[in-house]
Amino acid sequence: MGNDYFKSAEIVEVIRITVTEGTGMSKEDPIKEVVQYWSKDGKFLFKTELFAC
C-alpha cells in the first residue's frame, strides 16, 4: 500500500448502529438495512446501505 493515495490513517472509535429504513411500498423506497456511524459525542458521521431486505 503506497502513500501516494492518502495523507494519513488512524484508528478511531465510533458508534455503529444498524437500522432498517424504507417502507417497501414502492421500488423507490425499498426496505433496506443501513449502518449509521456516529461520533462518541453524538455527531452523525455517515451511513452505508448493506442490502435490500
CHARMM-style PDB file with segment names, atoms N, HN, CA, C and O in Angstrom:
ATOM      1  N   MET     1       0.862  -1.165   0.000  1.00  0.00      PROA
ATOM      2  CA  MET     1       0.000   0.000   0.000  1.00  0.00      PROA
ATOM      3  C   MET     1       0.910   1.231   0.000  1.00  0.00      PROA
ATOM      4  O   MET     1       1.563   1.528   1.001  1.00  0.00      PROA
ATOM      5  N   GLY     2       0.947   1.936  -1.120  1.00  0.00      PROA
ATOM      6  HN  GLY     2       0.417   1.695  -1.932  1.00  0.00      PROA
ATOM      7  CA  GLY     2       1.759   3.141  -1.213  1.00  0.00      PROA
ATOM      8  C   GLY     2       1.072   4.324  -0.565  1.00  0.00      PROA
ATOM      9  O   GLY     2      -0.136   4.297  -0.330  1.00  0.00      PROA
ATOM     10  N   ASN     3       1.838   5.361  -0.276  1.00  0.00      PROA
ATOM     11  HN  ASN     3       2.819   5.384  -0.467  1.00  0.00      PROA
ATOM     12  CA  ASN     3       1.252   6.525   0.376  1.00  0.00      PROA
ATOM     13  C   ASN     3       0.912   7.636  -0.625  1.00  0.00      PROA
ATOM     14  O   ASN     3       0.707   8.779  -0.215  1.00  0.00      PROA
ATOM     15  N   ASP     4       0.848   7.329  -1.923  1.00  0.00      PROA
ATOM     16  HN  ASP     4       1.015   6.401  -2.256  1.00  0.00      PROA
ATOM     17  CA  ASP     4       0.513   8.325  -2.928  1.00  0.00      PROA
ATOM     18  C   ASP     4      -0.978   8.666  -2.946  1.00  0.00      PROA
ATOM     19  O   ASP     4      -1.362   9.689  -3.512  1.00  0.00      PROA
ATOM     20  N   TYR     5      -1.816   7.842  -2.346  1.00  0.00      PROA
ATOM     21  HN  TYR     5      -1.504   7.010  -1.886  1.00  0.00      PROA
ATOM     22  CA  TYR     5      -3.263   7.996  -2.443  1.00  0.00      PROA
ATOM     23  C   TYR     5      -3.919   8.573  -1.200  1.00  0.00      PROA
ATOM     24  O   TYR     5      -5.059   9.033  -1.272  1.00  0.00      PROA
ATOM     25  N   PHE     6      -3.239   8.563  -0.074  1.00  0.00      PROA
ATOM     26  HN  PHE     6      -2.314   8.189  -0.017  1.00  0.00      PROA
ATOM     27  CA  PHE     6      -3.818   9.129   1.140  1.00  0.00      PROA
ATOM     28  C   PHE     6      -2.731   9.813   1.949  1.00  0.00      PROA
ATOM     29  O   PHE     6      -1.549   9.483   1.849  1.00  0.00      PROA
ATOM     30  N   LYS     7      -3.162  10.775   2.752  1.00  0.00      PROA
ATOM     31  HN  LYS     7      -4.122  11.043   2.833  1.00  0.00      PROA
ATOM     32  CA  LYS     7      -2.217  11.558   3.543  1.00  0.00      PROA
ATOM     33  C   LYS     7      -1.948  10.924   4.896  1.00  0.00      PROA
ATOM     34  O   LYS     7      -0.810  10.915   5.364  1.00  0.00      PROA
ATOM     35  N   SER     8      -3.005  10.386   5.538  1.00  0.00      PROA
ATOM     36  HN  SER     8      -3.930  10.393   5.158  1.00  0.00      PROA
ATOM     37  CA  SER     8      -2.811   9.776   6.852  1.00  0.00      PROA
ATOM     38  C   SER     8      -3.920   8.756   7.116  1.00  0.00      PROA
ATOM     39  O   SER     8      -4.945   8.741   6.435  1.00  0.00      PROA
ATOM     40  N   ALA     9      -3.696   7.925   8.095  1.00  0.00      PROA
ATOM     41  HN  ALA     9      -2.863   7.938   8.649  1.00  0.00      PROA
ATOM     42  CA  ALA     9      -4.692   6.952   8.530  1.00  0.00      PROA
ATOM     43  C   ALA     9      -4.527   6.749  10.023  1.00  0.00      PROA
ATOM     44  O   ALA     9      -3.416   6.795  10.552  1.00  0.00      PROA
ATOM     45  N   GLU    10      -5.640   6.523  10.693  1.00  0.00      PROA
ATOM     46  HN  GLU    10      -6.542   6.485  10.263  1.00  0.00      PROA
ATOM     47  CA  GLU    10      -5.591   6.252  12.117  1.00  0.00      PROA
ATOM     48  C   GLU    10      -6.823   5.453  12.520  1.00  0.00      PROA
ATOM     49  O   GLU    10      -7.842   5.479  11.830  1.00  0.00      PROA
ATOM     50  N   ILE    11      -6.727   4.761  13.613  1.00  0.00      PROA
ATOM     51  HN  ILE    11      -5.899   4.740  14.174  1.00  0.00      PROA
ATOM     52  CA  ILE    11      -7.847   4.012  14.151  1.00  0.00      PROA
ATOM     53  C   ILE    11      -8.566   4.921  15.143  1.00  0.00      PROA
ATOM     54  O   ILE    11      -7.955   5.471  16.059  1.00  0.00      PROA
ATOM     55  N   VAL    12      -9.890   5.070  14.942  1.00  0.00      PROA
ATOM     56  HN  VAL    12     -10.387   4.623  14.198  1.00  0.00      PROA
ATOM     57  CA  VAL    12     -10.687   5.910  15.828  1.00  0.00      PROA
ATOM     58  C   VAL    12     -11.913   5.135  16.305  1.00  0.00      PROA
ATOM     59  O   VAL    12     -12.379   4.227  15.617  1.00  0.00      PROA
ATOM     60  N   GLU    13     -12.429   5.484  17.462  1.00  0.00      PROA
ATOM     61  HN  GLU    13     -12.050   6.222  18.021  1.00  0.00      PROA
ATOM     62  CA  GLU    13     -13.625   4.839  17.985  1.00  0.00      PROA
ATOM     63  C   GLU    13     -14.854   5.582  17.497  1.00  0.00      PROA
ATOM     64  O   GLU    13     -14.922   6.809  17.572  1.00  0.00      PROA
ATOM     65  N   VAL    14     -15.830   4.828  16.993  1.00  0.00      PROA
ATOM     66  HN  VAL    14     -15.776   3.831  16.932  1.00  0.00      PROA
ATOM     67  CA  VAL    14     -17.110   5.389  16.575  1.00  0.00      PROA
ATOM     68  C   VAL    14     -18.218   4.472  17.084  1.00  0.00      PROA
ATOM     69  O   VAL    14     -17.966   3.339  17.496  1.00  0.00      PROA
ATOM     70  N   ILE    15     -19.445   4.978  17.048  1.00  0.00      PROA
ATOM     71  HN  ILE    15     -19.650   5.898  16.713  1.00  0.00      PROA
ATOM     72  CA  ILE    15     -20.605   4.182  17.395  1.00  0.00      PROA
ATOM     73  C   ILE    15     -21.232   3.709  16.089  1.00  0.00      PROA
ATOM     74  O   ILE    15     -21.523   4.519  15.209  1.00  0.00      PROA
ATOM     75  N   ARG    16     -21.437   2.416  15.962  1.00  0.00      PROA
ATOM     76  HN  ARG    16     -21.200   1.758  16.677  1.00  0.00      PROA
ATOM     77  CA  ARG    16     -22.022   1.830  14.747  1.00  0.00      PROA
ATOM     78  C   ARG    16     -23.410   1.310  15.097  1.00  0.00      PROA
ATOM     79  O   ARG    16     -23.560   0.503  16.013  1.00  0.00      PROA
ATOM     80  N   ILE    17     -24.434   1.775  14.361  1.00  0.00      PROA
ATOM     81  HN  ILE    17     -24.312   2.431  13.616  1.00  0.00      PROA
ATOM     82  CA  ILE    17     -25.817   1.384  14.609  1.00  0.00      PROA
ATOM     83  C   ILE    17     -26.386   0.814  13.315  1.00  0.00      PROA
ATOM     84  O   ILE    17     -26.241   1.419  12.252  1.00  0.00      PROA
ATOM     85  N   THR    18     -27.033  -0.347  13.399  1.00  0.00      PROA
ATOM     86  HN  THR    18     -27.150  -0.838  14.262  1.00  0.00      PROA
ATOM     87  CA  THR    18     -27.703  -0.937  12.246  1.00  0.00      PROA
ATOM     88  C   THR    18     -29.201  -0.699  12.399  1.00  0.00      PROA
ATOM     89  O   THR    18     -29.789  -1.041  13.425  1.00  0.00      PROA
ATOM     90  N   VAL    19     -29.816  -0.111  11.372  1.00  0.00      PROA
ATOM     91  HN  VAL    19     -29.338   0.167  10.538  1.00  0.00      PROA
ATOM     92  CA  VAL    19     -31.241   0.202  11.395  1.00  0.00      PROA
ATOM     93  C   VAL    19     -31.885  -0.287  10.105  1.00  0.00      PROA
ATOM     94  O   VAL    19     -31.190  -0.598   9.138  1.00  0.00      PROA
ATOM     95  N   THR    20     -33.203  -0.352  10.092  1.00  0.00      PROA
ATOM     96  HN  THR    20     -33.768  -0.099  10.878  1.00  0.00      PROA
ATOM     97  CA  THR    20     -33.966  -0.654   8.891  1.00  0.00      PROA
ATOM     98  C   THR    20     -34.619   0.635   8.421  1.00  0.00      PROA
ATOM     99  O   THR    20     -35.214   1.357   9.221  1.00  0.00      PROA
ATOM    100  N   GLU    21     -34.512   0.931   7.120  1.00  0.00      PROA
ATOM    101  HN  GLU    21     -34.028   0.345   6.470  1.00  0.00      PROA
ATOM    102  CA  GLU    21     -35.118   2.121   6.533  1.00  0.00      PROA
ATOM    103  C   GLU    21     -35.990   1.716   5.362  1.00  0.00      PROA
ATOM    104  O   GLU    21     -35.812   0.639   4.792  1.00  0.00      PROA
ATOM    105  N   GLY    22     -36.931   2.573   5.001  1.00  0.00      PROA
ATOM    106  HN  GLY    22     -37.075   3.448   5.464  1.00  0.00      PROA
ATOM    107  CA  GLY    22     -37.806   2.349   3.855  1.00  0.00      PROA
ATOM    108  C   GLY    22     -39.136   1.748   4.248  1.00  0.00      PROA
ATOM    109  O   GLY    22     -39.264   1.086   5.278  1.00  0.00      PROA
ATOM    110  N   THR    23     -40.131   1.995   3.400  1.00  0.00      PROA
ATOM    111  HN  THR    23     -40.028   2.533   2.563  1.00  0.00      PROA
ATOM    112  CA  THR    23     -41.469   1.465   3.655  1.00  0.00      PROA
ATOM    113  C   THR    23     -41.737   0.168   2.910  1.00  0.00      PROA
ATOM    114  O   THR    23     -42.588  -0.620   3.321  1.00  0.00      PROA
ATOM    115  N   GLY    24     -41.012  -0.061   1.809  1.00  0.00      PROA
ATOM    116  HN  GLY    24     -40.320   0.579   1.475  1.00  0.00      PROA
ATOM    117  CA  GLY    24     -41.247  -1.238   0.992  1.00  0.00      PROA
ATOM    118  C   GLY    24     -42.490  -1.131   0.130  1.00  0.00      PROA
ATOM    119  O   GLY    24     -42.914  -2.114  -0.478  1.00  0.00      PROA
ATOM    120  N   MET    25     -43.077   0.054   0.073  1.00  0.00      PROA
ATOM    121  HN  MET    25     -42.733   0.853   0.567  1.00  0.00      PROA
ATOM    122  CA  MET    25     -44.323   0.256  -0.673  1.00  0.00      PROA
ATOM    123  C   MET    25     -44.081   0.539  -2.151  1.00  0.00      PROA
ATOM    124  O   MET    25     -45.022   0.511  -2.945  1.00  0.00      PROA
ATOM    125  N   SER    26     -42.828   0.813  -2.535  1.00  0.00      PROA
ATOM    126  HN  SER    26     -42.064   0.835  -1.891  1.00  0.00      PROA
ATOM    127  CA  SER    26     -42.531   1.080  -3.940  1.00  0.00      PROA
ATOM    128  C   SER    26     -41.067   0.754  -4.213  1.00  0.00      PROA
ATOM    129  O   SER    26     -40.283   0.571  -3.283  1.00  0.00      PROA
ATOM    130  N   LYS    27     -40.701   0.681  -5.497  1.00  0.00      PROA
ATOM    131  HN  LYS    27     -41.338   0.829  -6.253  1.00  0.00      PROA
ATOM    132  CA  LYS    27     -39.307   0.438  -5.877  1.00  0.00      PROA
ATOM    133  C   LYS    27     -38.398   1.580  -5.437  1.00  0.00      PROA
ATOM    134  O   LYS    27     -37.209   1.374  -5.193  1.00  0.00      PROA
ATOM    135  N   GLU    28     -38.967   2.798  -5.334  1.00  0.00      PROA
ATOM    136  HN  GLU    28     -39.932   2.965  -5.532  1.00  0.00      PROA
ATOM    137  CA  GLU    28     -38.187   3.965  -4.950  1.00  0.00      PROA
ATOM    138  C   GLU    28     -37.901   4.005  -3.444  1.00  0.00      PROA
ATOM    139  O   GLU    28     -37.019   4.742  -3.004  1.00  0.00      PROA
ATOM    140  N   ASP    29     -38.640   3.220  -2.652  1.00  0.00      PROA
ATOM    141  HN  ASP    29     -39.357   2.621  -3.009  1.00  0.00      PROA
ATOM    142  CA  ASP    29     -38.483   3.223  -1.198  1.00  0.00      PROA
ATOM    143  C   ASP    29     -38.449   1.801  -0.645  1.00  0.00      PROA
ATOM    144  O   ASP    29     -39.309   1.429   0.155  1.00  0.00      PROA
ATOM    145  N   PRO    30     -37.455   0.993  -1.067  1.00  0.00      PROA
ATOM    146  CA  PRO    30     -37.393  -0.391  -0.599  1.00  0.00      PROA
ATOM    147  C   PRO    30     -36.982  -0.465   0.874  1.00  0.00      PROA
ATOM    148  O   PRO    30     -36.347   0.450   1.400  1.00  0.00      PROA
ATOM    149  N   ILE    31     -37.347  -1.548   1.517  1.00  0.00      PROA
ATOM    150  HN  ILE    31     -37.863  -2.291   1.090  1.00  0.00      PROA
ATOM    151  CA  ILE    31     -36.866  -1.794   2.874  1.00  0.00      PROA
ATOM    152  C   ILE    31     -35.417  -2.243   2.761  1.00  0.00      PROA
ATOM    153  O   ILE    31     -35.092  -3.126   1.969  1.00  0.00      PROA
ATOM    154  N   LYS    32     -34.554  -1.633   3.554  1.00  0.00      PROA
ATOM    155  HN  LYS    32     -34.818  -0.915   4.198  1.00  0.00      PROA
ATOM    156  CA  LYS    32     -33.129  -1.971   3.487  1.00  0.00      PROA
ATOM    157  C   LYS    32     -32.483  -1.804   4.851  1.00  0.00      PROA
ATOM    158  O   LYS    32     -32.950  -1.022   5.679  1.00  0.00      PROA
ATOM    159  N   GLU    33     -31.413  -2.539   5.079  1.00  0.00      PROA
ATOM    160  HN  GLU    33     -31.033  -3.175   4.407  1.00  0.00      PROA
ATOM    161  CA  GLU    33     -30.610  -2.370   6.279  1.00  0.00      PROA
ATOM    162  C   GLU    33     -29.574  -1.296   6.022  1.00  0.00      PROA
ATOM    163  O   GLU    33     -28.927  -1.276   4.974  1.00  0.00      PROA
ATOM    164  N   VAL    34     -29.423  -0.412   6.980  1.00  0.00      PROA
ATOM    165  HN  VAL    34     -29.948  -0.428   7.831  1.00  0.00      PROA
ATOM    166  CA  VAL    34     -28.488   0.693   6.858  1.00  0.00      PROA
ATOM    167  C   VAL    34     -27.610   0.703   8.103  1.00  0.00      PROA
ATOM    168  O   VAL    34     -28.100   0.507   9.215  1.00  0.00      PROA
ATOM    169  N   VAL    35     -26.317   0.932   7.916  1.00  0.00      PROA
ATOM    170  HN  VAL    35     -25.919   1.092   7.013  1.00  0.00      PROA
ATOM    171  CA  VAL    35     -25.406   1.084   9.043  1.00  0.00      PROA
ATOM    172  C   VAL    35     -25.072   2.556   9.171  1.00  0.00      PROA
ATOM    173  O   VAL    35     -24.583   3.180   8.230  1.00  0.00      PROA
ATOM    174  N   GLN    36     -25.343   3.110  10.354  1.00  0.00      PROA
ATOM    175  HN  GLN    36     -25.741   2.603  11.119  1.00  0.00      PROA
ATOM    176  CA  GLN    36     -25.036   4.509  10.641  1.00  0.00      PROA
ATOM    177  C   GLN    36     -23.809   4.576  11.533  1.00  0.00      PROA
ATOM    178  O   GLN    36     -23.624   3.734  12.411  1.00  0.00      PROA
ATOM    179  N   TYR    37     -22.974   5.576  11.306  1.00  0.00      PROA
ATOM    180  HN  TYR    37     -23.125   6.260  10.592  1.00  0.00      PROA
ATOM    181  CA  TYR    37     -21.785   5.786  12.123  1.00  0.00      PROA
ATOM    182  C   TYR    37     -21.889   7.141  12.807  1.00  0.00      PROA
ATOM    183  O   TYR    37     -22.138   8.157  12.158  1.00  0.00      PROA
ATOM    184  N   TRP    38     -21.696   7.150  14.128  1.00  0.00      PROA
ATOM    185  HN  TRP    38     -21.494   6.324  14.656  1.00  0.00      PROA
ATOM    186  CA  TRP    38     -21.817   8.339  14.960  1.00  0.00      PROA
ATOM    187  C   TRP    38     -20.536   8.513  15.769  1.00  0.00      PROA
ATOM    188  O   TRP    38     -19.889   7.534  16.141  1.00  0.00      PROA
ATOM    189  N   SER    39     -20.179   9.763  16.036  1.00  0.00      PROA
ATOM    190  HN  SER    39     -20.706  10.558  15.733  1.00  0.00      PROA
ATOM    191  CA  SER    39     -19.047  10.028  16.922  1.00  0.00      PROA
ATOM    192  C   SER    39     -19.461   9.743  18.353  1.00  0.00      PROA
ATOM    193  O   SER    39     -20.653   9.633  18.642  1.00  0.00      PROA
ATOM    194  N   LYS    40     -18.502   9.621  19.246  1.00  0.00      PROA
ATOM    195  HN  LYS    40     -17.534   9.710  19.012  1.00  0.00      PROA
ATOM    196  CA  LYS    40     -18.798   9.348  20.642  1.00  0.00      PROA
ATOM    197  C   LYS    40     -19.535  10.497  21.307  1.00  0.00      PROA
ATOM    198  O   LYS    40     -20.177  10.299  22.339  1.00  0.00      PROA
ATOM    199  N   ASP    41     -19.457  11.700  20.737  1.00  0.00      PROA
ATOM    200  HN  ASP    41     -18.936  11.861  19.899  1.00  0.00      PROA
ATOM    201  CA  ASP    41     -20.184  12.838  21.306  1.00  0.00      PROA
ATOM    202  C   ASP    41     -21.528  13.067  20.627  1.00  0.00      PROA
ATOM    203  O   ASP    41     -22.145  14.113  20.830  1.00  0.00      PROA
ATOM    204  N   GLY    42     -22.005  12.096  19.812  1.00  0.00      PROA
ATOM    205  HN  GLY    42     -21.504  11.246  19.647  1.00  0.00      PROA
ATOM    206  CA  GLY    42     -23.348  12.138  19.260  1.00  0.00      PROA
ATOM    207  C   GLY    42     -23.493  12.800  17.903  1.00  0.00      PROA
ATOM    208  O   GLY    42     -24.619  13.058  17.476  1.00  0.00      PROA
ATOM    209  N   LYS    43     -22.397  13.085  17.205  1.00  0.00      PROA
ATOM    210  HN  LYS    43     -21.483  12.875  17.552  1.00  0.00      PROA
ATOM    211  CA  LYS    43     -22.473  13.704  15.879  1.00  0.00      PROA
ATOM    212  C   LYS    43     -22.596  12.614  14.813  1.00  0.00      PROA
ATOM    213  O   LYS    43     -21.791  11.684  14.763  1.00  0.00      PROA
ATOM    214  N   PHE    44     -23.636  12.747  13.949  1.00  0.00      PROA
ATOM    215  HN  PHE    44     -24.291  13.502  13.991  1.00  0.00      PROA
ATOM    216  CA  PHE    44     -23.809  11.798  12.847  1.00  0.00      PROA
ATOM    217  C   PHE    44     -22.664  11.981  11.854  1.00  0.00      PROA
ATOM    218  O   PHE    44     -22.366  13.107  11.453  1.00  0.00      PROA
ATOM    219  N   LEU    45     -22.018  10.877  11.452  1.00  0.00      PROA
ATOM    220  HN  LEU    45     -22.260   9.963  11.778  1.00  0.00      PROA
ATOM    221  CA  LEU    45     -20.883  10.935  10.539  1.00  0.00      PROA
ATOM    222  C   LEU    45     -21.290  10.551   9.112  1.00  0.00      PROA
ATOM    223  O   LEU    45     -21.140  11.346   8.184  1.00  0.00      PROA
ATOM    224  N   PHE    46     -21.806   9.323   8.943  1.00  0.00      PROA
ATOM    225  HN  PHE    46     -21.927   8.677   9.697  1.00  0.00      PROA
ATOM    226  CA  PHE    46     -22.234   8.854   7.626  1.00  0.00      PROA
ATOM    227  C   PHE    46     -23.013   7.565   7.766  1.00  0.00      PROA
ATOM    228  O   PHE    46     -23.070   6.976   8.846  1.00  0.00      PROA
ATOM    229  N   LYS    47     -23.619   7.123   6.664  1.00  0.00      PROA
ATOM    230  HN  LYS    47     -23.573   7.601   5.786  1.00  0.00      PROA
ATOM    231  CA  LYS    47     -24.309   5.847   6.667  1.00  0.00      PROA
ATOM    232  C   LYS    47     -24.014   5.096   5.388  1.00  0.00      PROA
ATOM    233  O   LYS    47     -23.675   5.689   4.364  1.00  0.00      PROA
ATOM    234  N   THR    48     -24.150   3.769   5.460  1.00  0.00      PROA
ATOM    235  HN  THR    48     -24.426   3.287   6.292  1.00  0.00      PROA
ATOM    236  CA  THR    48     -23.988   2.900   4.304  1.00  0.00      PROA
ATOM    237  C   THR    48     -25.147   1.918   4.266  1.00  0.00      PROA
ATOM    238  O   THR    48     -25.600   1.449   5.310  1.00  0.00      PROA
ATOM    239  N   GLU    49     -25.630   1.605   3.066  1.00  0.00      PROA
ATOM    240  HN  GLU    49     -25.262   1.987   2.218  1.00  0.00      PROA
ATOM    241  CA  GLU    49     -26.684   0.626   2.890  1.00  0.00      PROA
ATOM    242  C   GLU    49     -26.043  -0.740   2.722  1.00  0.00      PROA
ATOM    243  O   GLU    49     -25.125  -0.904   1.917  1.00  0.00      PROA
ATOM    244  N   LEU    50     -26.516  -1.712   3.469  1.00  0.00      PROA
ATOM    245  HN  LEU    50     -27.261  -1.579   4.122  1.00  0.00      PROA
ATOM    246  CA  LEU    50     -25.956  -3.061   3.376  1.00  0.00      PROA
ATOM    247  C   LEU    50     -26.558  -3.821   2.195  1.00  0.00      PROA
ATOM    248  O   LEU    50     -25.828  -4.265   1.308  1.00  0.00      PROA
ATOM    249  N   PHE    51     -27.881  -3.974   2.176  1.00  0.00      PROA
ATOM    250  HN  PHE    51     -28.474  -3.614   2.896  1.00  0.00      PROA
ATOM    251  CA  PHE    51     -28.555  -4.736   1.137  1.00  0.00      PROA
ATOM    252  C   PHE    51     -30.048  -4.562   1.291  1.00  0.00      PROA
ATOM    253  O   PHE    51     -30.525  -4.161   2.353  1.00  0.00      PROA
ATOM    254  N   ALA    52     -30.779  -4.857   0.252  1.00  0.00      PROA
ATOM    255  HN  ALA    52     -30.392  -5.183  -0.610  1.00  0.00      PROA
ATOM    256  CA  ALA    52     -32.244  -4.817   0.343  1.00  0.00      PROA
ATOM    257  C   ALA    52     -32.726  -6.046   1.089  1.00  0.00      PROA
ATOM    258  O   ALA    52     -32.217  -7.145   0.869  1.00  0.00      PROA
ATOM    259  N   CYS    53     -33.698  -5.873   1.964  1.00  0.00      PROA
ATOM    260  HN  CYS    53     -34.111  -4.980   2.143  1.00  0.00      PROA
ATOM    261  CA  CYS    53     -34.251  -6.994   2.750  1.00  0.00      PROA
ATOM    262  C   CYS    53     -35.289  -7.743   1.957  1.00  0.00      PROA
ATOM    263  OT1 CYS    53     -35.862  -8.714   2.452  1.00  0.00      PROA
TER     264      CYS     53
END
